Amino acid sequence: MAVHLLFWFDDMGYVPANPAPGLWGPVEGADELGAEGYTFIRTSPRGRARHRYWWPVPDHMETAIDRSTDGGLTWTPFLKGTYRRQG
């Protein structure tokens, strides 16, 4: 099983010290039952973030970022995106 790494940074403040590890598998919280994709969990001084990427149908990708301030016990939606291949 390969571990993938995500090095996420943005203009909201913190540069991560390390990349977040992620695995391919079931995507918790995806709208589609049985959805599989990548889930990465990263930690910063603000808490944890869960980045999820999955492909429910060909040429269609979903992504979501959730935040947790209690060590990952509960997650609050932060961002969701839907991407479709054009052309």
Residue pairs with C-beta under 8 A, 6 or more apart in sequence:
1 23
1 24
2 24
3 21
3 22
3 23
4 21
4 22
4 23
4 24
4 38
4 40
5 19
5 20
5 21
5 22
6 19
6 20
6 22
6 40
6 42
6 51
7 16
7 19
7 20
8 16
8 20
8 40
8 42
8 49
8 51
9 15
9 16
13 46
14 44
14 45
14 46
16 42
16 44
19 42
20 40
20 41
20 42
20 43
20 49
20 51
21 40
21 41
22 38
22 39
22 40
22 41
22 51
23 38
23 39
24 36
24 37
24 38
25 36
25 39
26 34
26 35
26 36
27 35
27 36
27 37
27 38
27 39
27 52
27 54
28 39
28 52
29 52
29 64
29 66
29 75
30 37
30 52
30 54
30 56
30 62
30 64
31 56
31 62
32 54
32 56
35 54
35 56
35 62
36 54
37 52
37 53
37 54
37 55
37 62
38 51
38 52
38 53
38 54
39 50
39 51
39 52
40 50
40 51
40 52
41 48
41 49
41 50
41 51
41 72
42 48
42 49
42 51
43 49
46 67
46 69
47 67
47 68
47 69
47 70
48 67
48 68
48 69
48 71
48 72
49 65
49 66
49 67
49 68
49 78
50 65
50 66
50 67
50 68
50 72
50 75
51 63
51 64
51 65
52 62
52 63
52 64
52 65
52 66
53 61
53 62
53 63
54 61
54 62
54 63
55 61
55 62
56 62
59 84
59 85
60 82
60 83
60 84
60 85
61 82
61 83
61 84
62 80
62 81
62 82
62 83
63 79
63 80
63 81
63 83
64 77
64 79
64 80
64 81
65 78
65 79
65 80
66 75
66 76
66 77
66 78
67 75
67 76
67 78
68 74
68 75
68 76
